Amino acid sequence: MKAVIETGGKQYRVSEGDVIYVEKLDKEAGKTYTFDKVIMVDGKVGTPYVNGSSVEAKIEKHGKQKKIVIFKYLQKKSSHKKQGHRQPYTKLTITKINK
């Protein structure tokens, strides 16, 4: 069974047992999180969401992604700015898809 969920402004296609990385969620590791914004489940498309459907996931851990470097440079002005950023994420394991 496959489903499409929405979280953090992004859409993810998931099935039971999948491991996904999403934008950081405000729950502790080891807890269960339920997604109620299900866009599609088994070919049934919602408008915009499928009523009565949900996807349950177990929160494995929280962390930060690899650092990316932002370098801004203005030519002929002898001006530059170097900045780094690490995006926080949550690792989830999909446990159940409810129709």
C-alpha positions, 0 to 999 in steps of 0.5 A: 500500500502506497500513500502520499503525505504532506509535511514541512511544505513538501510531499513524500511518497511512502509505503510501510517500512520506508525510512524518510527524512523530513523537516524537524518535527516537535516530538521526542525520539521514540514517540509515534507521529500521525500524519493526517494530511494524506494526499493520496492512498492506494490510487484514491486522490483527495481534494485536497486531502483524503478524508479519514486517512492517516499515516503513522510513523515512529520517530527514530532520531533528530539531527542536522544535515551536512553543512552547506557553504553560502558565499556571496561576492560583489565584484569590484567592491572588495566585498564578500561574505561567507556563511554556513548552514545545517538544516535540522531533520527528523528521521522517520520509519513508516509503520502503518497506513490507514485508509 
